[in-house]
């Protein structure tokens, strides 16, 4: 349940970013942003898969470009449902949906499905051996070398 609220919060943030970047998209009040993000999430969860299934032949022909148009349509549909959320034209909705997708994708990279923030820091490089065998690093030097390795290569050559 907390994952739903975290995802909803990231959608609100993404929607606020879209309003700040894309001309022709306006929101009057933070309450409208909360409701619009909820409606957009619900439409994307329930209606969008049906629309994508119906338009599957067009998506195959367009190599997936039609999905961007469906996303713009969903964004425009939210502006017709939510009262104080205004989108000037379909192309504003198209670009808004594209920016919304990118921003929410970047924000969701750091959040697990359980709602936890995932950031990983590495303190040291991983080992340069692979299953107990020597590996050559980027500089072309062997990482771990046994003394007898050179003799075996010379005899085999």
C-alpha positions as CSV (number, residue, x, y, z in Angstrom):
1,X,0.0,0.0,0.0
2,X,2.8,2.4,0.8
3,X,4.3,1.6,-2.7
4,X,1.1,3.0,-4.3
5,X,1.4,6.3,-2.3
6,X,5.1,6.6,-3.2
7,X,4.3,6.0,-6.9
8,X,1.4,8.6,-6.6
9,X,3.8,11.1,-5.1
10,X,6.3,10.6,-7.9
11,X,3.5,11.1,-10.4
12,X,2.6,14.4,-8.7
13,X,6.2,15.5,-8.9
14,X,6.4,14.5,-12.5
15,X,3.2,16.4,-13.3
16,X,4.5,19.5,-11.6
17,X,7.7,19.3,-13.7
18,X,5.6,19.0,-16.8
19,X,3.6,22.1,-15.9
20,X,6.8,24.0,-15.4
21,X,8.4,22.8,-18.7
22,X,5.7,22.4,-21.3
23,X,3.9,25.6,-22.5
24,X,0.1,25.1,-22.9
25,X,-0.3,22.9,-19.8
26,X,-1.6,24.6,-16.6
27,X,-2.7,23.5,-13.2
28,X,-4.6,25.8,-10.8
29,X,-3.6,24.7,-7.3
30,X,-1.8,21.8,-5.7
31,X,-5.0,20.0,-5.0
32,X,-5.6,19.8,-8.8
33,X,-2.1,18.3,-9.3
34,X,-2.9,15.6,-6.7
35,X,-6.2,14.7,-8.3
36,X,-4.8,14.9,-11.9
37,X,-1.9,12.6,-10.9
38,X,-4.4,10.1,-9.4
39,X,-6.7,10.1,-12.4
40,X,-3.7,9.8,-14.8
41,X,-2.4,6.9,-12.8
42,X,-5.8,5.2,-12.8
43,X,-6.3,5.7,-16.5
44,X,-2.8,4.4,-17.3
45,X,-3.5,1.4,-15.1
46,X,-7.0,0.4,-16.4
47,X,-7.8,2.2,-19.7
48,X,-4.4,2.4,-21.4
49,X,-3.8,-1.4,-21.7
50,X,-7.2,-1.8,-23.4
51,X,-6.5,1.0,-25.9
52,X,-3.0,-0.4,-26.6
53,X,-4.6,-3.8,-27.2
54,X,-7.1,-2.4,-29.7
55,X,-4.5,-0.4,-31.5
56,X,-1.9,-3.2,-31.6
57,X,-1.8,-3.4,-35.4
58,X,-1.1,0.4,-35.7
59,X,1.7,0.0,-33.1
60,X,3.3,-2.8,-35.0
61,X,3.1,-0.9,-38.3
62,X,4.5,2.3,-36.6
63,X,7.2,0.3,-34.6
64,X,5.8,1.6,-31.3
65,X,5.5,5.3,-32.2
66,X,1.7,5.0,-31.9
67,X,2.2,4.3,-28.2
68,X,3.4,7.9,-27.8
69,X,0.2,9.1,-29.3
70,X,-1.9,6.9,-27.0
71,X,0.1,8.4,-24.0
72,X,-0.7,11.9,-25.3
73,X,-4.4,11.0,-25.7
74,X,-4.5,9.8,-22.0
75,X,-2.9,13.0,-20.9
76,X,-5.4,15.0,-22.9
77,X,-8.3,12.9,-21.5
78,X,-7.2,13.7,-18.0
79,X,-7.5,17.4,-18.8
80,X,-11.1,16.9,-19.9
81,X,-11.9,15.0,-16.7
82,X,-10.2,17.2,-14.1
83,X,-11.7,20.7,-13.9
84,X,-8.7,23.0,-13.2
85,X,-6.2,21.0,-15.3
86,X,-5.9,22.6,-18.7
87,X,-4.1,21.4,-21.8
88,X,-4.1,23.8,-24.8
89,X,-3.8,21.3,-27.6
90,X,-3.1,17.6,-28.4
91,X,0.5,18.4,-29.1
92,X,0.9,20.0,-25.8
93,X,-0.5,16.8,-24.3
94,X,1.8,14.7,-26.4
95,X,4.9,16.5,-25.3
96,X,3.6,16.7,-21.7
97,X,3.0,12.9,-21.7
98,X,6.6,12.3,-23.0
99,X,8.2,14.5,-20.4
100,X,5.9,13.0,-17.7
101,X,7.0,9.5,-18.7
102,X,10.7,10.4,-18.7
103,X,10.5,12.2,-15.3
104,X,8.5,9.5,-13.6
105,X,10.8,6.8,-15.0
106,X,13.8,8.6,-13.6
107,X,12.1,9.0,-10.2
108,X,10.9,5.4,-10.1
109,X,14.5,4.2,-10.7
110,X,15.2,5.0,-7.1
111,X,12.0,3.5,-5.6
112,X,11.3,-0.2,-5.1
113,X,7.8,-1.7,-5.5
114,X,7.5,-1.8,-1.7
115,X,8.0,1.9,-1.5
116,X,11.6,2.0,-0.3
117,X,14.2,4.3,-1.7
118,X,17.0,2.3,-3.4
119,X,20.4,4.0,-3.7
120,X,23.5,1.7,-3.9
121,X,27.0,2.9,-3.1
122,X,30.0,0.8,-3.9
123,X,33.1,1.3,-1.8
124,X,35.5,-0.9,-3.8
125,X,35.7,-2.4,-7.2
126,X,34.6,-6.0,-7.6
127,X,37.1,-8.7,-7.8
128,X,38.9,-9.1,-11.1
129,X,38.7,-12.9,-11.1
130,X,36.0,-14.8,-12.9
131,X,35.3,-18.3,-11.5
132,X,38.8,-18.6,-10.2
133,X,40.5,-17.7,-13.6
134,X,42.5,-14.6,-14.5
135,X,40.9,-11.8,-16.3
136,X,42.6,-9.1,-18.3
137,X,41.6,-5.6,-17.2
138,X,41.1,-2.5,-19.4
139,X,44.8,-1.7,-19.5
140,X,45.6,-5.2,-20.9
141,X,47.4,-6.5,-17.9
142,X,46.4,-9.8,-16.3
143,X,44.5,-9.2,-13.0
144,X,45.6,-12.4,-11.1
145,X,48.3,-14.5,-12.7
146,X,49.8,-17.7,-11.6
147,X,53.5,-18.3,-12.1
148,X,53.0,-21.4,-14.3
149,X,50.5,-19.7,-16.7
150,X,53.2,-18.4,-19.1
151,X,54.9,-21.8,-19.4
152,X,51.7,-23.5,-20.4
153,X,50.9,-21.0,-23.1
154,X,54.3,-21.2,-24.6
155,X,54.2,-25.0,-24.7
156,X,50.7,-25.0,-26.3
157,X,51.7,-22.5,-29.0
